[in-house]
Amino acid sequence: MPNLVKQYRKEKKMTQREVAEKVRVTERTIISVEKGKYKPSIVLAYKLAKLFGTDIETLFCLEEFVENEEE
């Protein structure tokens, strides 16, 4: 699943470890989310969006993802 987690993290000048600690998951989970290899739970998606000051739809490119799935 495409997402902007890495971009937002870098804008906030945070490490993967710092993000993981803030949202209470492992660093490996954040790495996997950033690479699009792990689809986060709605709770984790919400925590990440809140941490970065955005919404879930923007952070995880959901509108674009849904449009591509419908084609």
CHARMM internal coordinates of N, CA and C (Angstrom, degrees):
IC EDIT
DIST 1 N 1 CA 1.4533
DIST 1 CA 1 C 1.5278
ANGL 1 N 1 CA 1 C 108.60
DIST 1 C 2 N 1.3245
ANGL 1 CA 1 C 2 N 117.42
DIHE 1 N 1 CA 1 C 2 N 125.09
DIST 2 N 2 CA 1.4643
ANGL 1 C 2 N 2 CA 119.42
DIHE 1 CA 1 C 2 N 2 CA 179.44
DIST 2 CA 2 C 1.5219
ANGL 2 N 2 CA 2 C 110.55
DIHE 1 C 2 N 2 CA 2 C -66.89
DIST 2 C 3 N 1.3229
ANGL 2 CA 2 C 3 N 115.78
DIHE 2 N 2 CA 2 C 3 N 145.88
DIST 3 N 3 CA 1.4565
ANGL 2 C 3 N 3 CA 119.38
DIHE 2 CA 2 C 3 N 3 CA 178.18
DIST 3 CA 3 C 1.5256
ANGL 3 N 3 CA 3 C 110.15
DIHE 2 C 3 N 3 CA 3 C -156.88
DIST 3 C 4 N 1.3193
ANGL 3 CA 3 C 4 N 114.34
DIHE 3 N 3 CA 3 C 4 N 169.06
DIST 4 N 4 CA 1.4596
ANGL 3 C 4 N 4 CA 121.77
DIHE 3 CA 3 C 4 N 4 CA -178.78
DIST 4 CA 4 C 1.5295
ANGL 4 N 4 CA 4 C 111.92
DIHE 3 C 4 N 4 CA 4 C -113.58
DIST 4 C 5 N 1.3189
ANGL 4 CA 4 C 5 N 117.02
DIHE 4 N 4 CA 4 C 5 N 22.32
DIST 5 N 5 CA 1.4708
ANGL 4 C 5 N 5 CA 121.09
DIHE 4 CA 4 C 5 N 5 CA -176.21
DIST 5 CA 5 C 1.5267
ANGL 5 N 5 CA 5 C 110.51
DIHE 4 C 5 N 5 CA 5 C -59.27
DIST 5 C 6 N 1.3105
ANGL 5 CA 5 C 6 N 117.86
DIHE 5 N 5 CA 5 C 6 N -48.11
DIST 6 N 6 CA 1.4662
ANGL 5 C 6 N 6 CA 120.70
DIHE 5 CA 5 C 6 N 6 CA -178.76
DIST 6 CA 6 C 1.5258
ANGL 6 N 6 CA 6 C 110.95
DIHE 5 C 6 N 6 CA 6 C -61.04
DIST 6 C 7 N 1.3239
ANGL 6 CA 6 C 7 N 116.45
DIHE 6 N 6 CA 6 C 7 N -43.40
DIST 7 N 7 CA 1.4635
ANGL 6 C 7 N 7 CA 120.60
DIHE 6 CA 6 C 7 N 7 CA -179.83
DIST 7 CA 7 C 1.5336
ANGL 7 N 7 CA 7 C 110.92
DIHE 6 C 7 N 7 CA 7 C -61.34
DIST 7 C 8 N 1.3270
ANGL 7 CA 7 C 8 N 116.76
DIHE 7 N 7 CA 7 C 8 N -47.88
DIST 8 N 8 CA 1.4640
ANGL 7 C 8 N 8 CA 120.20
DIHE 7 CA 7 C 8 N 8 CA 179.21
DIST 8 CA 8 C 1.5292
ANGL 8 N 8 CA 8 C 111.21
DIHE 7 C 8 N 8 CA 8 C -64.02
DIST 8 C 9 N 1.3236
ANGL 8 CA 8 C 9 N 116.47
DIHE 8 N 8 CA 8 C 9 N -39.82
DIST 9 N 9 CA 1.4702
ANGL 8 C 9 N 9 CA 120.03
DIHE 8 CA 8 C 9 N 9 CA 179.37
DIST 9 CA 9 C 1.5167
ANGL 9 N 9 CA 9 C 110.66
DIHE 8 C 9 N 9 CA 9 C -61.07
DIST 9 C 10 N 1.3274
ANGL 9 CA 9 C 10 N 116.69
DIHE 9 N 9 CA 9 C 10 N -44.55
DIST 10 N 10 CA 1.4647
ANGL 9 C 10 N 10 CA 120.31
DIHE 9 CA 9 C 10 N 10 CA -179.39
DIST 10 CA 10 C 1.5225
ANGL 10 N 10 CA 10 C 111.48
DIHE 9 C 10 N 10 CA 10 C -67.09
DIST 10 C 11 N 1.3414
ANGL 10 CA 10 C 11 N 117.09
DIHE 10 N 10 CA 10 C 11 N -37.05
DIST 11 N 11 CA 1.4620
ANGL 10 C 11 N 11 CA 120.66
DIHE 10 CA 10 C 11 N 11 CA 176.51
DIST 11 CA 11 C 1.5245
ANGL 11 N 11 CA 11 C 111.19
DIHE 10 C 11 N 11 CA 11 C -60.73
DIST 11 C 12 N 1.3296
ANGL 11 CA 11 C 12 N 116.11
DIHE 11 N 11 CA 11 C 12 N -35.92
DIST 12 N 12 CA 1.4750
ANGL 11 C 12 N 12 CA 121.56
DIHE 11 CA 11 C 12 N 12 CA 179.10
DIST 12 CA 12 C 1.5280
ANGL 12 N 12 CA 12 C 112.07
DIHE 11 C 12 N 12 CA 12 C -84.44
DIST 12 C 13 N 1.3494
ANGL 12 CA 12 C 13 N 115.74
DIHE 12 N 12 CA 12 C 13 N -1.16
DIST 13 N 13 CA 1.4729
ANGL 12 C 13 N 13 CA 121.49
DIHE 12 CA 12 C 13 N 13 CA -179.48
DIST 13 CA 13 C 1.5247
ANGL 13 N 13 CA 13 C 111.92
DIHE 12 C 13 N 13 CA 13 C 55.63
DIST 13 C 14 N 1.3262
ANGL 13 CA 13 C 14 N 114.46
DIHE 13 N 13 CA 13 C 14 N 46.22
DIST 14 N 14 CA 1.4600
ANGL 13 C 14 N 14 CA 121.22
DIHE 13 CA 13 C 14 N 14 CA 179.69
DIST 14 CA 14 C 1.5150
ANGL 14 N 14 CA 14 C 109.56
DIHE 13 C 14 N 14 CA 14 C -112.63
DIST 14 C 15 N 1.3174
ANGL 14 CA 14 C 15 N 116.05
DIHE 14 N 14 CA 14 C 15 N 149.92
DIST 15 N 15 CA 1.4603
ANGL 14 C 15 N 15 CA 120.72
DIHE 14 CA 14 C 15 N 15 CA 173.69
DIST 15 CA 15 C 1.5315
ANGL 15 N 15 CA 15 C 108.60
DIHE 14 C 15 N 15 CA 15 C -87.18
DIST 15 C 16 N 1.3152
ANGL 15 CA 15 C 16 N 115.40
DIHE 15 N 15 CA 15 C 16 N 165.49
DIST 16 N 16 CA 1.4634
ANGL 15 C 16 N 16 CA 119.86
DIHE 15 CA 15 C 16 N 16 CA 176.25
DIST 16 CA 16 C 1.5235
ANGL 16 N 16 CA 16 C 109.98
DIHE 15 C 16 N 16 CA 16 C -61.44
DIST 16 C 17 N 1.3084
ANGL 16 CA 16 C 17 N 116.10
DIHE 16 N 16 CA 16 C 17 N -37.11
DIST 17 N 17 CA 1.4660
ANGL 16 C 17 N 17 CA 120.40
DIHE 16 CA 16 C 17 N 17 CA 179.26
DIST 17 CA 17 C 1.5307
ANGL 17 N 17 CA 17 C 111.10
DIHE 16 C 17 N 17 CA 17 C -63.91
DIST 17 C 18 N 1.3335
ANGL 17 CA 17 C 18 N 116.88
DIHE 17 N 17 CA 17 C 18 N -43.14
DIST 18 N 18 CA 1.4693
ANGL 17 C 18 N 18 CA 120.57
DIHE 17 CA 17 C 18 N 18 CA 179.80
DIST 18 CA 18 C 1.5327
ANGL 18 N 18 CA 18 C 110.94
DIHE 17 C 18 N 18 CA 18 C -62.73
DIST 18 C 19 N 1.3216
ANGL 18 CA 18 C 19 N 116.06
DIHE 18 N 18 CA 18 C 19 N -43.38
DIST 19 N 19 CA 1.4693
ANGL 18 C 19 N 19 CA 119.83
DIHE 18 CA 18 C 19 N 19 CA 177.68
DIST 19 CA 19 C 1.5178
ANGL 19 N 19 CA 19 C 109.69
DIHE 18 C 19 N 19 CA 19 C -61.35
DIST 19 C 20 N 1.3183
ANGL 19 CA 19 C 20 N 116.53
DIHE 19 N 19 CA 19 C 20 N -46.91
DIST 20 N 20 CA 1.4633
ANGL 19 C 20 N 20 CA 121.23
DIHE 19 CA 19 C 20 N 20 CA -179.81
DIST 20 CA 20 C 1.5223
ANGL 20 N 20 CA 20 C 111.35
DIHE 19 C 20 N 20 CA 20 C -57.30
DIST 20 C 21 N 1.3206
ANGL 20 CA 20 C 21 N 116.89
DIHE 20 N 20 CA 20 C 21 N -44.19
DIST 21 N 21 CA 1.4600
ANGL 20 C 21 N 21 CA 120.49
DIHE 20 CA 20 C 21 N 21 CA 179.66
DIST 21 CA 21 C 1.5249
ANGL 21 N 21 CA 21 C 111.50
DIHE 20 C 21 N 21 CA 21 C -64.17
DIST 21 C 22 N 1.3229
ANGL 21 CA 21 C 22 N 116.73
DIHE 21 N 21 CA 21 C 22 N -40.34
DIST 22 N 22 CA 1.4714
ANGL 21 C 22 N 22 CA 120.77
DIHE 21 CA 21 C 22 N 22 CA -178.44
DIST 22 CA 22 C 1.5255
ANGL 22 N 22 CA 22 C 112.02
DIHE 21 C 22 N 22 CA 22 C -65.09
DIST 22 C 23 N 1.3351
ANGL 22 CA 22 C 23 N 116.73
DIHE 22 N 22 CA 22 C 23 N -37.62
DIST 23 N 23 CA 1.4686
ANGL 22 C 23 N 23 CA 119.71
DIHE 22 CA 22 C 23 N 23 CA -177.22
DIST 23 CA 23 C 1.5297
ANGL 23 N 23 CA 23 C 112.26
DIHE 22 C 23 N 23 CA 23 C -101.60
DIST 23 C 24 N 1.3191
ANGL 23 CA 23 C 24 N 115.94
DIHE 23 N 23 CA 23 C 24 N 3.97
DIST 24 N 24 CA 1.4714
ANGL 23 C 24 N 24 CA 123.20
DIHE 23 CA 23 C 24 N 24 CA 174.12
DIST 24 CA 24 C 1.5292
ANGL 24 N 24 CA 24 C 114.36
DIHE 23 C 24 N 24 CA 24 C 61.20
DIST 24 C 25 N 1.3354
ANGL 24 CA 24 C 25 N 113.88
DIHE 24 N 24 CA 24 C 25 N 51.99
DIST 25 N 25 CA 1.4655
ANGL 24 C 25 N 25 CA 120.56
DIHE 24 CA 24 C 25 N 25 CA 171.66
DIST 25 CA 25 C 1.5260
ANGL 25 N 25 CA 25 C 106.62
DIHE 24 C 25 N 25 CA 25 C -133.76
DIST 25 C 26 N 1.3181
ANGL 25 CA 25 C 26 N 116.24
DIHE 25 N 25 CA 25 C 26 N 177.47
DIST 26 N 26 CA 1.4557
ANGL 25 C 26 N 26 CA 118.97
DIHE 25 CA 25 C 26 N 26 CA 178.45
DIST 26 CA 26 C 1.5293
ANGL 26 N 26 CA 26 C 110.41
DIHE 25 C 26 N 26 CA 26 C -80.52
DIST 26 C 27 N 1.3045
ANGL 26 CA 26 C 27 N 115.00
DIHE 26 N 26 CA 26 C 27 N 158.72
DIST 27 N 27 CA 1.4624
ANGL 26 C 27 N 27 CA 120.73
DIHE 26 CA 26 C 27 N 27 CA 175.91
DIST 27 CA 27 C 1.5311
ANGL 27 N 27 CA 27 C 109.62
DIHE 26 C 27 N 27 CA 27 C -61.19
DIST 27 C 28 N 1.3105
ANGL 27 CA 27 C 28 N 116.95
DIHE 27 N 27 CA 27 C 28 N -37.36
DIST 28 N 28 CA 1.4634
ANGL 27 C 28 N 28 CA 122.04
DIHE 27 CA 27 C 28 N 28 CA 178.94
DIST 28 CA 28 C 1.5336
ANGL 28 N 28 CA 28 C 110.45
DIHE 27 C 28 N 28 CA 28 C -59.58
DIST 28 C 29 N 1.3296
ANGL 28 CA 28 C 29 N 117.58
DIHE 28 N 28 CA 28 C 29 N -37.24
DIST 29 N 29 CA 1.4614
ANGL 28 C 29 N 29 CA 120.99
DIHE 28 CA 28 C 29 N 29 CA 178.39
DIST 29 CA 29 C 1.5208
ANGL 29 N 29 CA 29 C 110.44
DIHE 28 C 29 N 29 CA 29 C -63.17
DIST 29 C 30 N 1.3191
ANGL 29 CA 29 C 30 N 117.10
DIHE 29 N 29 CA 29 C 30 N -44.29
DIST 30 N 30 CA 1.4696
ANGL 29 C 30 N 30 CA 120.71
DIHE 29 CA 29 C 30 N 30 CA 179.24
DIST 30 CA 30 C 1.5249
ANGL 30 N 30 CA 30 C 110.30
DIHE 29 C 30 N 30 CA 30 C -64.01
DIST 30 C 31 N 1.3103
ANGL 30 CA 30 C 31 N 117.02
DIHE 30 N 30 CA 30 C 31 N -42.14
DIST 31 N 31 CA 1.4731
ANGL 30 C 31 N 31 CA 120.85
DIHE 30 CA 30 C 31 N 31 CA 177.71
DIST 31 CA 31 C 1.5307
ANGL 31 N 31 CA 31 C 109.61
DIHE 30 C 31 N 31 CA 31 C -58.80
DIST 31 C 32 N 1.3162
ANGL 31 CA 31 C 32 N 116.68
DIHE 31 N 31 CA 31 C 32 N -46.07
DIST 32 N 32 CA 1.4639
ANGL 31 C 32 N 32 CA 121.18
DIHE 31 CA 31 C 32 N 32 CA -178.98
DIST 32 CA 32 C 1.5250
ANGL 32 N 32 CA 32 C 111.95
DIHE 31 C 32 N 32 CA 32 C -65.79
DIST 32 C 33 N 1.3222
ANGL 32 CA 32 C 33 N 117.26
DIHE 32 N 32 CA 32 C 33 N -39.13
DIST 33 N 33 CA 1.4658
ANGL 32 C 33 N 33 CA 120.78
DIHE 32 CA 32 C 33 N 33 CA 177.31
DIST 33 CA 33 C 1.5212
ANGL 33 N 33 CA 33 C 109.37
DIHE 32 C 33 N 33 CA 33 C -62.91
DIST 33 C 34 N 1.3354
ANGL 33 CA 33 C 34 N 116.78
DIHE 33 N 33 CA 33 C 34 N -47.27
DIST 34 N 34 CA 1.4641
ANGL 33 C 34 N 34 CA 120.36
DIHE 33 CA 33 C 34 N 34 CA -179.32
DIST 34 CA 34 C 1.5239
ANGL 34 N 34 CA 34 C 112.23
DIHE 33 C 34 N 34 CA 34 C -59.60
DIST 34 C 35 N 1.3203
ANGL 34 CA 34 C 35 N 116.97
DIHE 34 N 34 CA 34 C 35 N -35.53
DIST 35 N 35 CA 1.4680
ANGL 34 C 35 N 35 CA 121.19
DIHE 34 CA 34 C 35 N 35 CA -179.33
DIST 35 CA 35 C 1.5280
ANGL 35 N 35 CA 35 C 112.29
DIHE 34 C 35 N 35 CA 35 C -82.51
DIST 35 C 36 N 1.3341
ANGL 35 CA 35 C 36 N 116.54
DIHE 35 N 35 CA 35 C 36 N -4.48
DIST 36 N 36 CA 1.4552
ANGL 35 C 36 N 36 CA 120.10
DIHE 35 CA 35 C 36 N 36 CA -179.79
DIST 36 CA 36 C 1.5176
ANGL 36 N 36 CA 36 C 113.68
DIHE 35 C 36 N 36 CA 36 C 76.07
DIST 36 C 37 N 1.3304
ANGL 36 CA 36 C 37 N 116.39
DIHE 36 N 36 CA 36 C 37 N 17.12
DIST 37 N 37 CA 1.4636
ANGL 36 C 37 N 37 CA 120.70
DIHE 36 CA 36 C 37 N 37 CA -178.63
DIST 37 CA 37 C 1.5203
ANGL 37 N 37 CA 37 C 112.86
DIHE 36 C 37 N 37 CA 37 C -94.45
DIST 37 C 38 N 1.3219
ANGL 37 CA 37 C 38 N 116.33
DIHE 37 N 37 CA 37 C 38 N -6.10
DIST 38 N 38 CA 1.4561
ANGL 37 C 38 N 38 CA 120.97
DIHE 37 CA 37 C 38 N 38 CA -177.95
DIST 38 CA 38 C 1.5172
ANGL 38 N 38 CA 38 C 108.50
DIHE 37 C 38 N 38 CA 38 C -137.23
DIST 38 C 39 N 1.3162
ANGL 38 CA 38 C 39 N 116.26
DIHE 38 N 38 CA 38 C 39 N 126.06
DIST 39 N 39 CA 1.4594
ANGL 38 C 39 N 39 CA 120.86
DIHE 38 CA 38 C 39 N 39 CA 176.39
DIST 39 CA 39 C 1.5284
ANGL 39 N 39 CA 39 C 107.24
DIHE 38 C 39 N 39 CA 39 C -91.28
DIST 39 C 40 N 1.3203
ANGL 39 CA 39 C 40 N 117.08
DIHE 39 N 39 CA 39 C 40 N 114.10
DIST 40 N 40 CA 1.4601
ANGL 39 C 40 N 40 CA 119.53
DIHE 39 CA 39 C 40 N 40 CA -176.83
DIST 40 CA 40 C 1.5284
ANGL 40 N 40 CA 40 C 112.10
DIHE 39 C 40 N 40 CA 40 C -71.04
DIST 40 C 41 N 1.3204
ANGL 40 CA 40 C 41 N 114.48
DIHE 40 N 40 CA 40 C 41 N 155.11
DIST 41 N 41 CA 1.4667
ANGL 40 C 41 N 41 CA 119.76
DIHE 40 CA 40 C 41 N 41 CA 173.88
DIST 41 CA 41 C 1.5243
ANGL 41 N 41 CA 41 C 107.84
DIHE 40 C 41 N 41 CA 41 C -64.99
DIST 41 C 42 N 1.3169
ANGL 41 CA 41 C 42 N 116.22
DIHE 41 N 41 CA 41 C 42 N 164.20
DIST 42 N 42 CA 1.4620
ANGL 41 C 42 N 42 CA 120.23
DIHE 41 CA 41 C 42 N 42 CA 178.07
DIST 42 CA 42 C 1.5253
ANGL 42 N 42 CA 42 C 110.49
DIHE 41 C 42 N 42 CA 42 C -61.70
DIST 42 C 43 N 1.3199
ANGL 42 CA 42 C 43 N 116.88
DIHE 42 N 42 CA 42 C 43 N -33.97
DIST 43 N 43 CA 1.4610
ANGL 42 C 43 N 43 CA 121.03
DIHE 42 CA 42 C 43 N 43 CA 179.46
DIST 43 CA 43 C 1.5301
ANGL 43 N 43 CA 43 C 110.20
DIHE 42 C 43 N 43 CA 43 C -66.24
DIST 43 C 44 N 1.3237
ANGL 43 CA 43 C 44 N 117.36
DIHE 43 N 43 CA 43 C 44 N -46.07
DIST 44 N 44 CA 1.4605
ANGL 43 C 44 N 44 CA 120.53
DIHE 43 CA 43 C 44 N 44 CA 178.84
DIST 44 CA 44 C 1.5284
ANGL 44 N 44 CA 44 C 110.53
DIHE 43 C 44 N 44 CA 44 C -65.52
DIST 44 C 45 N 1.3203
ANGL 44 CA 44 C 45 N 116.78
DIHE 44 N 44 CA 44 C 45 N -41.86
DIST 45 N 45 CA 1.4705
ANGL 44 C 45 N 45 CA 120.28
DIHE 44 CA 44 C 45 N 45 CA 178.25
DIST 45 CA 45 C 1.5338
ANGL 45 N 45 CA 45 C 110.04
DIHE 44 C 45 N 45 CA 45 C -59.27
DIST 45 C 46 N 1.3279
ANGL 45 CA 45 C 46 N 116.70
DIHE 45 N 45 CA 45 C 46 N -42.68
DIST 46 N 46 CA 1.4647
ANGL 45 C 46 N 46 CA 121.52
DIHE 45 CA 45 C 46 N 46 CA 178.68
DIST 46 CA 46 C 1.5301
ANGL 46 N 46 CA 46 C 110.85
DIHE 45 C 46 N 46 CA 46 C -62.95
DIST 46 C 47 N 1.3341
ANGL 46 CA 46 C 47 N 116.87
DIHE 46 N 46 CA 46 C 47 N -45.61
DIST 47 N 47 CA 1.4679
ANGL 46 C 47 N 47 CA 120.81
DIHE 46 CA 46 C 47 N 47 CA -179.87
DIST 47 CA 47 C 1.5254
ANGL 47 N 47 CA 47 C 111.36
DIHE 46 C 47 N 47 CA 47 C -61.31
DIST 47 C 48 N 1.3245
ANGL 47 CA 47 C 48 N 116.54
DIHE 47 N 47 CA 47 C 48 N -42.17
DIST 48 N 48 CA 1.4634
ANGL 47 C 48 N 48 CA 120.33
DIHE 47 CA 47 C 48 N 48 CA 179.31
DIST 48 CA 48 C 1.5230
ANGL 48 N 48 CA 48 C 110.96
DIHE 47 C 48 N 48 CA 48 C -65.87
DIST 48 C 49 N 1.3238
ANGL 48 CA 48 C 49 N 116.86
DIHE 48 N 48 CA 48 C 49 N -44.99
DIST 49 N 49 CA 1.4644
ANGL 48 C 49 N 49 CA 120.55
DIHE 48 CA 48 C 49 N 49 CA 179.18
DIST 49 CA 49 C 1.5248
ANGL 49 N 49 CA 49 C 110.70
DIHE 48 C 49 N 49 CA 49 C -60.80
DIST 49 C 50 N 1.3192
ANGL 49 CA 49 C 50 N 116.70
DIHE 49 N 49 CA 49 C 50 N -43.40
DIST 50 N 50 CA 1.4653
ANGL 49 C 50 N 50 CA 121.08
DIHE 49 CA 49 C 50 N 50 CA 179.44
DIST 50 CA 50 C 1.5319
ANGL 50 N 50 CA 50 C 110.72
DIHE 49 C 50 N 50 CA 50 C -64.21
DIST 50 C 51 N 1.3301
ANGL 50 CA 50 C 51 N 116.78
DIHE 50 N 50 CA 50 C 51 N -42.77
DIST 51 N 51 CA 1.4575
ANGL 50 C 51 N 51 CA 121.74
DIHE 50 CA 50 C 51 N 51 CA 179.11
DIST 51 CA 51 C 1.5203
ANGL 51 N 51 CA 51 C 111.15
DIHE 50 C 51 N 51 CA 51 C -58.90
DIST 51 C 52 N 1.3383
ANGL 51 CA 51 C 52 N 116.44
DIHE 51 N 51 CA 51 C 52 N -40.54
DIST 52 N 52 CA 1.4555
ANGL 51 C 52 N 52 CA 121.28
DIHE 51 CA 51 C 52 N 52 CA -176.43
DIST 52 CA 52 C 1.5305
ANGL 52 N 52 CA 52 C 113.41
DIHE 51 C 52 N 52 CA 52 C -91.48
DIST 52 C 53 N 1.3288
ANGL 52 CA 52 C 53 N 117.26
DIHE 52 N 52 CA 52 C 53 N -0.55
DIST 53 N 53 CA 1.4701
ANGL 52 C 53 N 53 CA 120.07
DIHE 52 CA 52 C 53 N 53 CA 176.83
DIST 53 CA 53 C 1.5151
ANGL 53 N 53 CA 53 C 113.84
DIHE 52 C 53 N 53 CA 53 C 69.76
DIST 53 C 54 N 1.3235
ANGL 53 CA 53 C 54 N 115.94
DIHE 53 N 53 CA 53 C 54 N 36.90
DIST 54 N 54 CA 1.4602
ANGL 53 C 54 N 54 CA 120.57
DIHE 53 CA 53 C 54 N 54 CA 178.47
DIST 54 CA 54 C 1.5181
ANGL 54 N 54 CA 54 C 108.70
DIHE 53 C 54 N 54 CA 54 C -137.02
DIST 54 C 55 N 1.3200
ANGL 54 CA 54 C 55 N 116.68
DIHE 54 N 54 CA 54 C 55 N -172.95
DIST 55 N 55 CA 1.4640
ANGL 54 C 55 N 55 CA 119.44
DIHE 54 CA 54 C 55 N 55 CA 177.13
DIST 55 CA 55 C 1.5285
ANGL 55 N 55 CA 55 C 110.05
DIHE 54 C 55 N 55 CA 55 C -108.25
DIST 55 C 56 N 1.3076
ANGL 55 CA 55 C 56 N 114.91
DIHE 55 N 55 CA 55 C 56 N 163.67
DIST 56 N 56 CA 1.4655
ANGL 55 C 56 N 56 CA 121.06
DIHE 55 CA 55 C 56 N 56 CA -176.77
DIST 56 CA 56 C 1.5273
ANGL 56 N 56 CA 56 C 111.37
DIHE 55 C 56 N 56 CA 56 C -60.80
DIST 56 C 57 N 1.3225
ANGL 56 CA 56 C 57 N 116.21
DIHE 56 N 56 CA 56 C 57 N -41.14
DIST 57 N 57 CA 1.4658
ANGL 56 C 57 N 57 CA 120.08
DIHE 56 CA 56 C 57 N 57 CA -177.94
DIST 57 CA 57 C 1.5211
ANGL 57 N 57 CA 57 C 111.49
DIHE 56 C 57 N 57 CA 57 C -59.01
DIST 57 C 58 N 1.3175
ANGL 57 CA 57 C 58 N 116.44
DIHE 57 N 57 CA 57 C 58 N -43.82
DIST 58 N 58 CA 1.4623
ANGL 57 C 58 N 58 CA 121.01
DIHE 57 CA 57 C 58 N 58 CA -179.55
DIST 58 CA 58 C 1.5229
ANGL 58 N 58 CA 58 C 110.57
DIHE 57 C 58 N 58 CA 58 C -70.15
DIST 58 C 59 N 1.3325
ANGL 58 CA 58 C 59 N 116.95
DIHE 58 N 58 CA 58 C 59 N -48.60
DIST 59 N 59 CA 1.4565
ANGL 58 C 59 N 59 CA 121.63
DIHE 58 CA 58 C 59 N 59 CA -176.00
DIST 59 CA 59 C 1.5242
ANGL 59 N 59 CA 59 C 111.93
DIHE 58 C 59 N 59 CA 59 C -59.60
DIST 59 C 60 N 1.3166
ANGL 59 CA 59 C 60 N 116.53
DIHE 59 N 59 CA 59 C 60 N -37.65
DIST 60 N 60 CA 1.4616
ANGL 59 C 60 N 60 CA 119.90
DIHE 59 CA 59 C 60 N 60 CA -176.44
DIST 60 CA 60 C 1.5356
ANGL 60 N 60 CA 60 C 113.33
DIHE 59 C 60 N 60 CA 60 C -108.50
DIST 60 C 61 N 1.3283
ANGL 60 CA 60 C 61 N 116.44
DIHE 60 N 60 CA 60 C 61 N 17.54
DIST 61 N 61 CA 1.4760
ANGL 60 C 61 N 61 CA 121.74
DIHE 60 CA 60 C 61 N 61 CA 174.62
DIST 61 CA 61 C 1.5271
ANGL 61 N 61 CA 61 C 110.83
DIHE 60 C 61 N 61 CA 61 C 49.06
DIST 61 C 62 N 1.3284
ANGL 61 CA 61 C 62 N 117.31
DIHE 61 N 61 CA 61 C 62 N 41.61
DIST 62 N 62 CA 1.4614
ANGL 61 C 62 N 62 CA 120.63
DIHE 61 CA 61 C 62 N 62 CA -172.08
DIST 62 CA 62 C 1.5165
ANGL 62 N 62 CA 62 C 113.62
DIHE 61 C 62 N 62 CA 62 C -67.70
DIST 62 C 63 N 1.3192
ANGL 62 CA 62 C 63 N 118.37
DIHE 62 N 62 CA 62 C 63 N -39.42
DIST 63 N 63 CA 1.4555
ANGL 62 C 63 N 63 CA 119.43
DIHE 62 CA 62 C 63 N 63 CA -179.98
DIST 63 CA 63 C 1.5228
ANGL 63 N 63 CA 63 C 110.11
DIHE 62 C 63 N 63 CA 63 C -61.20
DIST 63 C 64 N 1.3222
ANGL 63 CA 63 C 64 N 116.44
DIHE 63 N 63 CA 63 C 64 N -45.26
DIST 64 N 64 CA 1.4591
ANGL 63 C 64 N 64 CA 121.54
DIHE 63 CA 63 C 64 N 64 CA 179.00
DIST 64 CA 64 C 1.5285
ANGL 64 N 64 CA 64 C 110.44
DIHE 63 C 64 N 64 CA 64 C -64.92
DIST 64 C 65 N 1.3230
ANGL 64 CA 64 C 65 N 116.93
DIHE 64 N 64 CA 64 C 65 N -41.79
DIST 65 N 65 CA 1.4614
ANGL 64 C 65 N 65 CA 122.18
DIHE 64 CA 64 C 65 N 65 CA -179.41
DIST 65 CA 65 C 1.5238
ANGL 65 N 65 CA 65 C 111.01
DIHE 64 C 65 N 65 CA 65 C -61.67
DIST 65 C 66 N 1.3264
ANGL 65 CA 65 C 66 N 116.99
DIHE 65 N 65 CA 65 C 66 N -45.73
DIST 66 N 66 CA 1.4646
ANGL 65 C 66 N 66 CA 121.91
DIHE 65 CA 65 C 66 N 66 CA -179.17
DIST 66 CA 66 C 1.5245
ANGL 66 N 66 CA 66 C 110.26
DIHE 65 C 66 N 66 CA 66 C -65.45
DIST 66 C 67 N 1.3254
ANGL 66 CA 66 C 67 N 117.40
DIHE 66 N 66 CA 66 C 67 N -42.20
DIST 67 N 67 CA 1.4664
ANGL 66 C 67 N 67 CA 120.70
DIHE 66 CA 66 C 67 N 67 CA 178.97
DIST 67 CA 67 C 1.5244
ANGL 67 N 67 CA 67 C 110.79
DIHE 66 C 67 N 67 CA 67 C -60.64
DIST 67 C 68 N 1.3200
ANGL 67 CA 67 C 68 N 117.58
DIHE 67 N 67 CA 67 C 68 N -42.54
DIST 68 N 68 CA 1.4662
ANGL 67 C 68 N 68 CA 121.23
DIHE 67 CA 67 C 68 N 68 CA 179.34
DIST 68 CA 68 C 1.5176
ANGL 68 N 68 CA 68 C 112.01
DIHE 67 C 68 N 68 CA 68 C -67.07
DIST 68 C 69 N 1.3217
ANGL 68 CA 68 C 69 N 117.32
DIHE 68 N 68 CA 68 C 69 N -34.13
DIST 69 N 69 CA 1.4648
ANGL 68 C 69 N 69 CA 121.43
DIHE 68 CA 68 C 69 N 69 CA 179.55
DIST 69 CA 69 C 1.5267
ANGL 69 N 69 CA 69 C 110.86
DIHE 68 C 69 N 69 CA 69 C -69.01
DIST 69 C 70 N 1.3463
ANGL 69 CA 69 C 70 N 116.82
DIHE 69 N 69 CA 69 C 70 N -31.28
DIST 70 N 70 CA 1.4570
ANGL 69 C 70 N 70 CA 120.80
DIHE 69 CA 69 C 70 N 70 CA -177.40
DIST 70 CA 70 C 1.5227
ANGL 70 N 70 CA 70 C 112.06
DIHE 69 C 70 N 70 CA 70 C -76.25
DIST 70 C 71 N 1.3102
ANGL 70 CA 70 C 71 N 118.12
DIHE 70 N 70 CA 70 C 71 N -19.93
DIST 71 N 71 CA 1.4691
ANGL 70 C 71 N 71 CA 121.21
DIHE 70 CA 70 C 71 N 71 CA -177.92
DIST 71 CA 71 C 1.5070
ANGL 71 N 71 CA 71 C 112.53
DIHE 70 C 71 N 71 CA 71 C -76.06
END
COOR INIT
IC SEED 1 N 1 CA 1 C
IC BUILD
